[in-house]
Amino acid sequence: MMNNIVFDAIANQSHCKPQDVSLDMSLSKLGIDSLGAITIIYELEDQLDIEIPNEVFDSLETVNDIVTKLQQILDEKNSV
């Protein structure tokens, strides 16, 4: 489920189909620059009702980085 949410957000930003996105793809390979990555993160924050710390943005280089960080944040939120 998390993958689909992230794939959809990335596809919207990179103007491709969600099925063309895979976990091992780099954001740069998808044509997503730092501004595009921030846009994706903000969309995911709104959709999932979470907050991703700004210092995390620089460490997000692949689709899997985003999925992993989001899952980590959701797990922390749900454990409180």
PDB file of N, CA, C and O in Angstrom:
ATOM      1  N   MET A   1       0.819  -1.199   0.000  1.00  0.00           N
ATOM      2  CA  MET A   1       0.000   0.000   0.000  1.00  0.00           C
ATOM      3  C   MET A   1       0.857   1.255   0.000  1.00  0.00           C
ATOM      4  O   MET A   1       0.624   2.169  -0.791  1.00  0.00           O
ATOM      5  N   MET A   2       1.858   1.303   0.893  1.00  0.00           N
ATOM      6  CA  MET A   2       2.723   2.475   0.948  1.00  0.00           C
ATOM      7  C   MET A   2       3.404   2.707  -0.396  1.00  0.00           C
ATOM      8  O   MET A   2       3.528   3.845  -0.850  1.00  0.00           O
ATOM      9  N   ASN A   3       3.844   1.619  -1.028  1.00  0.00           N
ATOM     10  CA  ASN A   3       4.489   1.757  -2.336  1.00  0.00           C
ATOM     11  C   ASN A   3       3.567   2.442  -3.325  1.00  0.00           C
ATOM     12  O   ASN A   3       3.994   3.345  -4.044  1.00  0.00           O
ATOM     13  N   ASN A   4       2.300   2.023  -3.373  1.00  0.00           N
ATOM     14  CA  ASN A   4       1.353   2.600  -4.329  1.00  0.00           C
ATOM     15  C   ASN A   4       1.138   4.082  -4.095  1.00  0.00           C
ATOM     16  O   ASN A   4       1.053   4.854  -5.050  1.00  0.00           O
ATOM     17  N   ILE A   5       1.049   4.486  -2.846  1.00  0.00           N
ATOM     18  CA  ILE A   5       0.864   5.901  -2.515  1.00  0.00           C
ATOM     19  C   ILE A   5       2.061   6.705  -3.001  1.00  0.00           C
ATOM     20  O   ILE A   5       1.902   7.759  -3.617  1.00  0.00           O
ATOM     21  N   VAL A   6       3.258   6.205  -2.720  1.00  0.00           N
ATOM     22  CA  VAL A   6       4.480   6.897  -3.135  1.00  0.00           C
ATOM     23  C   VAL A   6       4.612   6.879  -4.651  1.00  0.00           C
ATOM     24  O   VAL A   6       4.944   7.903  -5.248  1.00  0.00           O
ATOM     25  N   PHE A   7       4.360   5.742  -5.286  1.00  0.00           N
ATOM     26  CA  PHE A   7       4.465   5.648  -6.745  1.00  0.00           C
ATOM     27  C   PHE A   7       3.520   6.634  -7.420  1.00  0.00           C
ATOM     28  O   PHE A   7       3.894   7.267  -8.408  1.00  0.00           O
ATOM     29  N   ASP A   8       2.293   6.775  -6.898  1.00  0.00           N
ATOM     30  CA  ASP A   8       1.329   7.713  -7.472  1.00  0.00           C
ATOM     31  C   ASP A   8       1.820   9.150  -7.352  1.00  0.00           C
ATOM     32  O   ASP A   8       1.729   9.921  -8.306  1.00  0.00           O
ATOM     33  N   ALA A   9       2.340   9.510  -6.184  1.00  0.00           N
ATOM     34  CA  ALA A   9       2.834  10.876  -5.974  1.00  0.00           C
ATOM     35  C   ALA A   9       4.024  11.176  -6.889  1.00  0.00           C
ATOM     36  O   ALA A   9       4.123  12.265  -7.453  1.00  0.00           O
ATOM     37  N   ILE A  10       4.912  10.213  -7.029  1.00  0.00           N
ATOM     38  CA  ILE A  10       6.079  10.393  -7.901  1.00  0.00           C
ATOM     39  C   ILE A  10       5.645  10.471  -9.363  1.00  0.00           C
ATOM     40  O   ILE A  10       6.155  11.296 -10.120  1.00  0.00           O
ATOM     41  N   ALA A  11       4.720   9.627  -9.754  1.00  0.00           N
ATOM     42  CA  ALA A  11       4.225   9.640 -11.135  1.00  0.00           C
ATOM     43  C   ALA A  11       3.588  10.984 -11.469  1.00  0.00           C
ATOM     44  O   ALA A  11       3.774  11.502 -12.570  1.00  0.00           O
ATOM     45  N   ASN A  12       2.840  11.549 -10.528  1.00  0.00           N
ATOM     46  CA  ASN A  12       2.242  12.868 -10.758  1.00  0.00           C
ATOM     47  C   ASN A  12       3.306  13.916 -11.021  1.00  0.00           C
ATOM     48  O   ASN A  12       3.155  14.753 -11.911  1.00  0.00           O
ATOM     49  N   GLN A  13       4.377  13.873 -10.252  1.00  0.00           N
ATOM     50  CA  GLN A  13       5.429  14.877 -10.369  1.00  0.00           C
ATOM     51  C   GLN A  13       6.303  14.653 -11.608  1.00  0.00           C
ATOM     52  O   GLN A  13       6.738  15.615 -12.241  1.00  0.00           O
ATOM     53  N   SER A  14       6.556  13.404 -11.950  1.00  0.00           N
ATOM     54  CA  SER A  14       7.465  13.118 -13.065  1.00  0.00           C
ATOM     55  C   SER A  14       6.739  12.875 -14.391  1.00  0.00           C
ATOM     56  O   SER A  14       7.365  12.620 -15.420  1.00  0.00           O
ATOM     57  N   HIS A  15       5.408  12.960 -14.345  1.00  0.00           N
ATOM     58  CA  HIS A  15       4.576  12.796 -15.544  1.00  0.00           C
ATOM     59  C   HIS A  15       4.797  11.440 -16.221  1.00  0.00           C
ATOM     60  O   HIS A  15       4.948  11.350 -17.440  1.00  0.00           O
ATOM     61  N   CYS A  16       4.813  10.398 -15.400  1.00  0.00           N
ATOM     62  CA  CYS A  16       4.900   9.037 -15.927  1.00  0.00           C
ATOM     63  C   CYS A  16       3.768   8.235 -15.300  1.00  0.00           C
ATOM     64  O   CYS A  16       2.961   8.772 -14.541  1.00  0.00           O
ATOM     65  N   LYS A  17       3.717   6.966 -15.616  1.00  0.00           N
ATOM     66  CA  LYS A  17       2.702   6.087 -15.038  1.00  0.00           C
ATOM     67  C   LYS A  17       3.250   5.474 -13.748  1.00  0.00           C
ATOM     68  O   LYS A  17       4.442   5.183 -13.661  1.00  0.00           O
ATOM     69  N   PRO A  18       2.396   5.278 -12.756  1.00  0.00           N
ATOM     70  CA  PRO A  18       2.861   4.661 -11.501  1.00  0.00           C
ATOM     71  C   PRO A  18       3.555   3.315 -11.720  1.00  0.00           C
ATOM     72  O   PRO A  18       4.494   2.981 -10.998  1.00  0.00           O
ATOM     73  N   GLN A  19       3.103   2.544 -12.706  1.00  0.00           N
ATOM     74  CA  GLN A  19       3.719   1.246 -12.954  1.00  0.00           C
ATOM     75  C   GLN A  19       5.121   1.361 -13.554  1.00  0.00           C
ATOM     76  O   GLN A  19       5.851   0.372 -13.616  1.00  0.00           O
ATOM     77  N   ASP A  20       5.500   2.562 -13.996  1.00  0.00           N
ATOM     78  CA  ASP A  20       6.851   2.792 -14.509  1.00  0.00           C
ATOM     79  C   ASP A  20       7.843   3.132 -13.400  1.00  0.00           C
ATOM     80  O   ASP A  20       9.040   3.265 -13.655  1.00  0.00           O
ATOM     81  N   VAL A  21       7.344   3.274 -12.166  1.00  0.00           N
ATOM     82  CA  VAL A  21       8.183   3.622 -11.019  1.00  0.00           C
ATOM     83  C   VAL A  21       8.529   2.346 -10.261  1.00  0.00           C
ATOM     84  O   VAL A  21       7.669   1.494 -10.039  1.00  0.00           O
ATOM     85  N   SER A  22       9.795   2.220  -9.868  1.00  0.00           N
ATOM     86  CA  SER A  22      10.202   1.078  -9.047  1.00  0.00           C
ATOM     87  C   SER A  22      11.025   1.568  -7.863  1.00  0.00           C
ATOM     88  O   SER A  22      11.560   2.676  -7.879  1.00  0.00           O
ATOM     89  N   LEU A  23      11.119   0.738  -6.848  1.00  0.00           N
ATOM     90  CA  LEU A  23      11.796   1.121  -5.613  1.00  0.00           C
ATOM     91  C   LEU A  23      13.257   1.492  -5.815  1.00  0.00           C
ATOM     92  O   LEU A  23      13.772   2.365  -5.116  1.00  0.00           O
ATOM     93  N   ASP A  24      13.923   0.856  -6.743  1.00  0.00           N
ATOM     94  CA  ASP A  24      15.358   1.095  -6.909  1.00  0.00           C
ATOM     95  C   ASP A  24      15.692   2.307  -7.774  1.00  0.00           C
ATOM     96  O   ASP A  24      16.867   2.621  -7.964  1.00  0.00           O
ATOM     97  N   MET A  25      14.691   2.984  -8.292  1.00  0.00           N
ATOM     98  CA  MET A  25      14.941   4.142  -9.162  1.00  0.00           C
ATOM     99  C   MET A  25      15.377   5.355  -8.359  1.00  0.00           C
ATOM    100  O   MET A  25      14.861   5.626  -7.275  1.00  0.00           O
ATOM    101  N   SER A  26      16.337   6.075  -8.914  1.00  0.00           N
ATOM    102  CA  SER A  26      16.733   7.332  -8.284  1.00  0.00           C
ATOM    103  C   SER A  26      15.750   8.414  -8.720  1.00  0.00           C
ATOM    104  O   SER A  26      15.174   8.353  -9.806  1.00  0.00           O
ATOM    105  N   LEU A  27      15.575   9.391  -7.858  1.00  0.00           N
ATOM    106  CA  LEU A  27      14.670  10.488  -8.193  1.00  0.00           C
ATOM    107  C   LEU A  27      15.192  11.247  -9.409  1.00  0.00           C
ATOM    108  O   LEU A  27      14.413  11.682 -10.258  1.00  0.00           O
ATOM    109  N   SER A  28      16.498  11.401  -9.491  1.00  0.00           N
ATOM    110  CA  SER A  28      17.069  12.122 -10.636  1.00  0.00           C
ATOM    111  C   SER A  28      16.803  11.378 -11.948  1.00  0.00           C
ATOM    112  O   SER A  28      16.577  12.013 -12.979  1.00  0.00           O
ATOM    113  N   LYS A  29      16.828  10.056 -11.921  1.00  0.00           N
ATOM    114  CA  LYS A  29      16.527   9.276 -13.130  1.00  0.00           C
ATOM    115  C   LYS A  29      15.084   9.499 -13.583  1.00  0.00           C
ATOM    116  O   LYS A  29      14.768   9.402 -14.768  1.00  0.00           O
ATOM    117  N   LEU A  30      14.225   9.796 -12.624  1.00  0.00           N
ATOM    118  CA  LEU A  30      12.823  10.072 -12.932  1.00  0.00           C
ATOM    119  C   LEU A  30      12.601  11.538 -13.322  1.00  0.00           C
ATOM    120  O   LEU A  30      11.473  11.953 -13.588  1.00  0.00           O
ATOM    121  N   GLY A  31      13.684  12.312 -13.353  1.00  0.00           N
ATOM    122  CA  GLY A  31      13.583  13.719 -13.727  1.00  0.00           C
ATOM    123  C   GLY A  31      13.095  14.609 -12.605  1.00  0.00           C
ATOM    124  O   GLY A  31      12.577  15.699 -12.851  1.00  0.00           O
ATOM    125  N   ILE A  32      13.256  14.154 -11.375  1.00  0.00           N
ATOM    126  CA  ILE A  32      12.776  14.906 -10.212  1.00  0.00           C
ATOM    127  C   ILE A  32      13.952  15.617  -9.559  1.00  0.00           C
ATOM    128  O   ILE A  32      14.888  14.985  -9.070  1.00  0.00           O
ATOM    129  N   ASP A  33      13.885  16.941  -9.562  1.00  0.00           N
ATOM    130  CA  ASP A  33      14.928  17.730  -8.909  1.00  0.00           C
ATOM    131  C   ASP A  33      14.534  17.980  -7.457  1.00  0.00           C
ATOM    132  O   ASP A  33      13.533  17.444  -6.980  1.00  0.00           O
ATOM    133  N   SER A  34      15.316  18.790  -6.761  1.00  0.00           N
ATOM    134  CA  SER A  34      15.055  19.005  -5.328  1.00  0.00           C
ATOM    135  C   SER A  34      13.695  19.661  -5.091  1.00  0.00           C
ATOM    136  O   SER A  34      13.012  19.320  -4.126  1.00  0.00           O
ATOM    137  N   LEU A  35      13.297  20.581  -5.939  1.00  0.00           N
ATOM    138  CA  LEU A  35      11.985  21.219  -5.786  1.00  0.00           C
ATOM    139  C   LEU A  35      10.868  20.197  -6.015  1.00  0.00           C
ATOM    140  O   LEU A  35       9.866  20.197  -5.301  1.00  0.00           O
ATOM    141  N   GLY A  36      11.044  19.341  -6.999  1.00  0.00           N
ATOM    142  CA  GLY A  36      10.061  18.288  -7.256  1.00  0.00           C
ATOM    143  C   GLY A  36       9.959  17.319  -6.097  1.00  0.00           C
ATOM    144  O   GLY A  36       8.867  16.871  -5.749  1.00  0.00           O
ATOM    145  N   ALA A  37      11.107  16.991  -5.493  1.00  0.00           N
ATOM    146  CA  ALA A  37      11.111  16.085  -4.338  1.00  0.00           C
ATOM    147  C   ALA A  37      10.361  16.703  -3.168  1.00  0.00           C
ATOM    148  O   ALA A  37       9.609  16.020  -2.474  1.00  0.00           O
ATOM    149  N   ILE A  38      10.566  17.993  -2.952  1.00  0.00           N
ATOM    150  CA  ILE A  38       9.859  18.680  -1.869  1.00  0.00           C
ATOM    151  C   ILE A  38       8.354  18.669  -2.128  1.00  0.00           C
ATOM    152  O   ILE A  38       7.561  18.469  -1.207  1.00  0.00           O
ATOM    153  N   THR A  39       7.971  18.882  -3.371  1.00  0.00           N
ATOM    154  CA  THR A  39       6.551  18.846  -3.732  1.00  0.00           C
ATOM    155  C   THR A  39       5.955  17.472  -3.440  1.00  0.00           C
ATOM    156  O   THR A  39       4.845  17.371  -2.917  1.00  0.00           O
ATOM    157  N   ILE A  40       6.687  16.423  -3.773  1.00  0.00           N
ATOM    158  CA  ILE A  40       6.230  15.056  -3.503  1.00  0.00           C
ATOM    159  C   ILE A  40       6.086  14.831  -2.000  1.00  0.00           C
ATOM    160  O   ILE A  40       5.088  14.275  -1.541  1.00  0.00           O
ATOM    161  N   ILE A  41       7.074  15.262  -1.251  1.00  0.00           N
ATOM    162  CA  ILE A  41       7.048  15.082   0.200  1.00  0.00           C
ATOM    163  C   ILE A  41       5.859  15.814   0.813  1.00  0.00           C
ATOM    164  O   ILE A  41       5.167  15.263   1.669  1.00  0.00           O
ATOM    165  N   TYR A  42       5.616  17.051   0.383  1.00  0.00           N
ATOM    166  CA  TYR A  42       4.474  17.799   0.917  1.00  0.00           C
ATOM    167  C   TYR A  42       3.155  17.108   0.588  1.00  0.00           C
ATOM    168  O   TYR A  42       2.248  17.057   1.419  1.00  0.00           O
ATOM    169  N   GLU A  43       3.057  16.580  -0.622  1.00  0.00           N
ATOM    170  CA  GLU A  43       1.843  15.855  -1.010  1.00  0.00           C
ATOM    171  C   GLU A  43       1.648  14.621  -0.126  1.00  0.00           C
ATOM    172  O   GLU A  43       0.536  14.342   0.323  1.00  0.00           O
ATOM    173  N   LEU A  44       2.722  13.895   0.115  1.00  0.00           N
ATOM    174  CA  LEU A  44       2.645  12.698   0.955  1.00  0.00           C
ATOM    175  C   LEU A  44       2.344  13.046   2.406  1.00  0.00           C
ATOM    176  O   LEU A  44       1.601  12.328   3.075  1.00  0.00           O
ATOM    177  N   GLU A  45       2.911  14.135   2.896  1.00  0.00           N
ATOM    178  CA  GLU A  45       2.608  14.579   4.264  1.00  0.00           C
ATOM    179  C   GLU A  45       1.118  14.851   4.416  1.00  0.00           C
ATOM    180  O   GLU A  45       0.500  14.428   5.392  1.00  0.00           O
ATOM    181  N   ASP A  46       0.544  15.560   3.448  1.00  0.00           N
ATOM    182  CA  ASP A  46      -0.895  15.861   3.500  1.00  0.00           C
ATOM    183  C   ASP A  46      -1.734  14.593   3.418  1.00  0.00           C
ATOM    184  O   ASP A  46      -2.697  14.417   4.164  1.00  0.00           O
ATOM    185  N   GLN A  47      -1.353  13.724   2.508  1.00  0.00           N
ATOM    186  CA  GLN A  47      -2.124  12.504   2.289  1.00  0.00           C
ATOM    187  C   GLN A  47      -2.079  11.569   3.489  1.00  0.00           C
ATOM    188  O   GLN A  47      -3.078  10.926   3.813  1.00  0.00           O
ATOM    189  N   LEU A  48      -0.929  11.489   4.151  1.00  0.00           N
ATOM    190  CA  LEU A  48      -0.743  10.543   5.251  1.00  0.00           C
ATOM    191  C   LEU A  48      -0.885  11.179   6.629  1.00  0.00           C
ATOM    192  O   LEU A  48      -0.792  10.494   7.647  1.00  0.00           O
ATOM    193  N   ASP A  49      -1.111  12.489   6.656  1.00  0.00           N
ATOM    194  CA  ASP A  49      -1.250  13.237   7.907  1.00  0.00           C
ATOM    195  C   ASP A  49      -0.032  13.031   8.819  1.00  0.00           C
ATOM    196  O   ASP A  49      -0.161  12.665   9.987  1.00  0.00           O
ATOM    197  N   ILE A  50       1.139  13.275   8.252  1.00  0.00           N
ATOM    198  CA  ILE A  50       2.394  13.173   8.999  1.00  0.00           C
ATOM    199  C   ILE A  50       3.242  14.403   8.692  1.00  0.00           C
ATOM    200  O   ILE A  50       2.912  15.196   7.810  1.00  0.00           O
ATOM    201  N   GLU A  51       4.329  14.547   9.426  1.00  0.00           N
ATOM    202  CA  GLU A  51       5.294  15.607   9.152  1.00  0.00           C
ATOM    203  C   GLU A  51       6.669  14.979   9.003  1.00  0.00           C
ATOM    204  O   GLU A  51       7.135  14.241   9.870  1.00  0.00           O
ATOM    205  N   ILE A  52       7.301  15.290   7.889  1.00  0.00           N
ATOM    206  CA  ILE A  52       8.639  14.784   7.617  1.00  0.00           C
ATOM    207  C   ILE A  52       9.624  15.915   7.913  1.00  0.00           C
ATOM    208  O   ILE A  52       9.518  16.992   7.326  1.00  0.00           O
ATOM    209  N   PRO A  53      10.572  15.686   8.808  1.00  0.00           N
ATOM    210  CA  PRO A  53      11.523  16.741   9.156  1.00  0.00           C
ATOM    211  C   PRO A  53      12.307  17.213   7.927  1.00  0.00           C
ATOM    212  O   PRO A  53      12.703  16.403   7.088  1.00  0.00           O
ATOM    213  N   ASN A  54      12.527  18.527   7.829  1.00  0.00           N
ATOM    214  CA  ASN A  54      13.228  19.100   6.681  1.00  0.00           C
ATOM    215  C   ASN A  54      14.620  18.512   6.486  1.00  0.00           C
ATOM    216  O   ASN A  54      15.080  18.373   5.353  1.00  0.00           O
ATOM    217  N   GLU A  55      15.295  18.166   7.578  1.00  0.00           N
ATOM    218  CA  GLU A  55      16.655  17.637   7.445  1.00  0.00           C
ATOM    219  C   GLU A  55      16.692  16.278   6.752  1.00  0.00           C
ATOM    220  O   GLU A  55      17.764  15.819   6.357  1.00  0.00           O
ATOM    221  N   VAL A  56      15.557  15.637   6.602  1.00  0.00           N
ATOM    222  CA  VAL A  56      15.481  14.337   5.938  1.00  0.00           C
ATOM    223  C   VAL A  56      15.536  14.497   4.416  1.00  0.00           C
ATOM    224  O   VAL A  56      15.974  13.584   3.715  1.00  0.00           O
ATOM    225  N   PHE A  57      15.102  15.634   3.909  1.00  0.00           N
ATOM    226  CA  PHE A  57      14.973  15.824   2.467  1.00  0.00           C
ATOM    227  C   PHE A  57      16.250  15.492   1.703  1.00  0.00           C
ATOM    228  O   PHE A  57      16.191  14.850   0.654  1.00  0.00           O
ATOM    229  N   ASP A  58      17.397  15.919   2.212  1.00  0.00           N
ATOM    230  CA  ASP A  58      18.660  15.709   1.505  1.00  0.00           C
ATOM    231  C   ASP A  58      19.058  14.248   1.406  1.00  0.00           C
ATOM    232  O   ASP A  58      19.852  13.883   0.539  1.00  0.00           O
ATOM    233  N   SER A  59      18.524  13.407   2.276  1.00  0.00           N
ATOM    234  CA  SER A  59      18.898  11.990   2.264  1.00  0.00           C
ATOM    235  C   SER A  59      17.991  11.145   1.369  1.00  0.00           C
ATOM    236  O   SER A  59      18.197   9.938   1.241  1.00  0.00           O
ATOM    237  N   LEU A  60      17.003  11.764   0.760  1.00  0.00           N
ATOM    238  CA  LEU A  60      16.059  11.024  -0.079  1.00  0.00           C
ATOM    239  C   LEU A  60      16.534  11.048  -1.528  1.00  0.00           C
ATOM    240  O   LEU A  60      16.310  12.017  -2.254  1.00  0.00           O
ATOM    241  N   GLU A  61      17.190   9.969  -1.935  1.00  0.00           N
ATOM    242  CA  GLU A  61      17.742   9.903  -3.291  1.00  0.00           C
ATOM    243  C   GLU A  61      17.016   8.913  -4.187  1.00  0.00           C
ATOM    244  O   GLU A  61      17.022   9.054  -5.409  1.00  0.00           O
ATOM    245  N   THR A  62      16.395   7.917  -3.582  1.00  0.00           N
ATOM    246  CA  THR A  62      15.682   6.903  -4.366  1.00  0.00           C
ATOM    247  C   THR A  62      14.238   6.805  -3.906  1.00  0.00           C
ATOM    248  O   THR A  62      13.861   7.332  -2.860  1.00  0.00           O
ATOM    249  N   VAL A  63      13.445   6.121  -4.708  1.00  0.00           N
ATOM    250  CA  VAL A  63      12.048   5.872  -4.341  1.00  0.00           C
ATOM    251  C   VAL A  63      12.007   5.074  -3.039  1.00  0.00           C
ATOM    252  O   VAL A  63      11.177   5.336  -2.169  1.00  0.00           O
ATOM    253  N   ASN A  64      12.896   4.112  -2.914  1.00  0.00           N
ATOM    254  CA  ASN A  64      12.930   3.300  -1.699  1.00  0.00           C
ATOM    255  C   ASN A  64      13.267   4.137  -0.462  1.00  0.00           C
ATOM    256  O   ASN A  64      12.750   3.871   0.623  1.00  0.00           O
ATOM    257  N   ASP A  65      14.124   5.141  -0.617  1.00  0.00           N
ATOM    258  CA  ASP A  65      14.440   6.028   0.507  1.00  0.00           C
ATOM    259  C   ASP A  65      13.163   6.697   1.028  1.00  0.00           C
ATOM    260  O   ASP A  65      12.965   6.811   2.237  1.00  0.00           O
ATOM    261  N   ILE A  66      12.314   7.131   0.119  1.00  0.00           N
ATOM    262  CA  ILE A  66      11.059   7.789   0.508  1.00  0.00           C
ATOM    263  C   ILE A  66      10.139   6.801   1.212  1.00  0.00           C
ATOM    264  O   ILE A  66       9.602   7.098   2.279  1.00  0.00           O
ATOM    265  N   VAL A  67       9.958   5.623   0.614  1.00  0.00           N
ATOM    266  CA  VAL A  67       9.074   4.610   1.195  1.00  0.00           C
ATOM    267  C   VAL A  67       9.554   4.224   2.595  1.00  0.00           C
ATOM    268  O   VAL A  67       8.759   4.152   3.533  1.00  0.00           O
ATOM    269  N   THR A  68      10.842   3.982   2.726  1.00  0.00           N
ATOM    270  CA  THR A  68      11.411   3.570   4.009  1.00  0.00           C
ATOM    271  C   THR A  68      11.226   4.641   5.068  1.00  0.00           C
ATOM    272  O   THR A  68      10.826   4.334   6.191  1.00  0.00           O
ATOM    273  N   LYS A  69      11.508   5.886   4.733  1.00  0.00           N
ATOM    274  CA  LYS A  69      11.385   6.979   5.701  1.00  0.00           C
ATOM    275  C   LYS A  69       9.924   7.190   6.095  1.00  0.00           C
ATOM    276  O   LYS A  69       9.626   7.394   7.272  1.00  0.00           O
ATOM    277  N   LEU A  70       9.023   7.143   5.134  1.00  0.00           N
ATOM    278  CA  LEU A  70       7.601   7.305   5.451  1.00  0.00           C
ATOM    279  C   LEU A  70       7.114   6.194   6.374  1.00  0.00           C
ATOM    280  O   LEU A  70       6.381   6.451   7.329  1.00  0.00           O
ATOM    281  N   GLN A  71       7.519   4.971   6.090  1.00  0.00           N
ATOM    282  CA  GLN A  71       7.097   3.853   6.927  1.00  0.00           C
ATOM    283  C   GLN A  71       7.634   4.012   8.336  1.00  0.00           C
ATOM    284  O   GLN A  71       6.932   3.723   9.306  1.00  0.00           O
ATOM    285  N   GLN A  72       8.869   4.468   8.458  1.00  0.00           N
ATOM    286  CA  GLN A  72       9.492   4.697   9.758  1.00  0.00           C
ATOM    287  C   GLN A  72       8.719   5.761  10.546  1.00  0.00           C
ATOM    288  O   GLN A  72       8.451   5.588  11.735  1.00  0.00           O
ATOM    289  N   ILE A  73       8.372   6.844   9.882  1.00  0.00           N
ATOM    290  CA  ILE A  73       7.627   7.918  10.530  1.00  0.00           C
ATOM    291  C   ILE A  73       6.235   7.450  10.946  1.00  0.00           C
ATOM    292  O   ILE A  73       5.778   7.770  12.044  1.00  0.00           O
ATOM    293  N   LEU A  74       5.557   6.694  10.077  1.00  0.00           N
ATOM    294  CA  LEU A  74       4.228   6.174  10.414  1.00  0.00           C
ATOM    295  C   LEU A  74       4.287   5.190  11.565  1.00  0.00           C
ATOM    296  O   LEU A  74       3.410   5.186  12.430  1.00  0.00           O
ATOM    297  N   ASP A  75       5.319   4.353  11.581  1.00  0.00           N
ATOM    298  CA  ASP A  75       5.477   3.399  12.694  1.00  0.00           C
ATOM    299  C   ASP A  75       5.679   4.140  14.007  1.00  0.00           C
ATOM    300  O   ASP A  75       5.100   3.770  15.028  1.00  0.00           O
ATOM    301  N   GLU A  76       6.502   5.189  13.984  1.00  0.00           N
ATOM    302  CA  GLU A  76       6.722   5.992  15.195  1.00  0.00           C
ATOM    303  C   GLU A  76       5.437   6.686  15.656  1.00  0.00           C
ATOM    304  O   GLU A  76       5.139   6.742  16.849  1.00  0.00           O
ATOM    305  N   LYS A  77       4.689   7.210  14.693  1.00  0.00           N
ATOM    306  CA  LYS A  77       3.435   7.897  15.010  1.00  0.00           C
ATOM    307  C   LYS A  77       2.427   6.933  15.634  1.00  0.00           C
ATOM    308  O   LYS A  77       1.725   7.284  16.582  1.00  0.00           O
ATOM    309  N   ASN A  78       2.363   5.723  15.096  1.00  0.00           N
ATOM    310  CA  ASN A  78       1.393   4.738  15.584  1.00  0.00           C
ATOM    311  C   ASN A  78       1.783   4.105  16.902  1.00  0.00           C
ATOM    312  O   ASN A  78       0.943   3.514  17.581  1.00  0.00           O
ATOM    313  N   SER A  79       3.059   4.223  17.274  1.00  0.00           N
ATOM    314  CA  SER A  79       3.505   3.613  18.518  1.00  0.00           C
ATOM    315  C   SER A  79       3.334   4.566  19.708  1.00  0.00           C
ATOM    316  O   SER A  79       3.539   4.170  20.856  1.00  0.00           O
ATOM    317  N   VAL A  80       2.966   5.798  19.438  1.00  0.00           N
ATOM    318  CA  VAL A  80       2.793   6.782  20.515  1.00  0.00           C
ATOM    319  C   VAL A  80       1.434   6.641  21.142  1.00  0.00           C
ATOM    320  O   VAL A  80       1.101   7.382  22.067  1.00  0.00           O
TER     321      VAL A  80
END
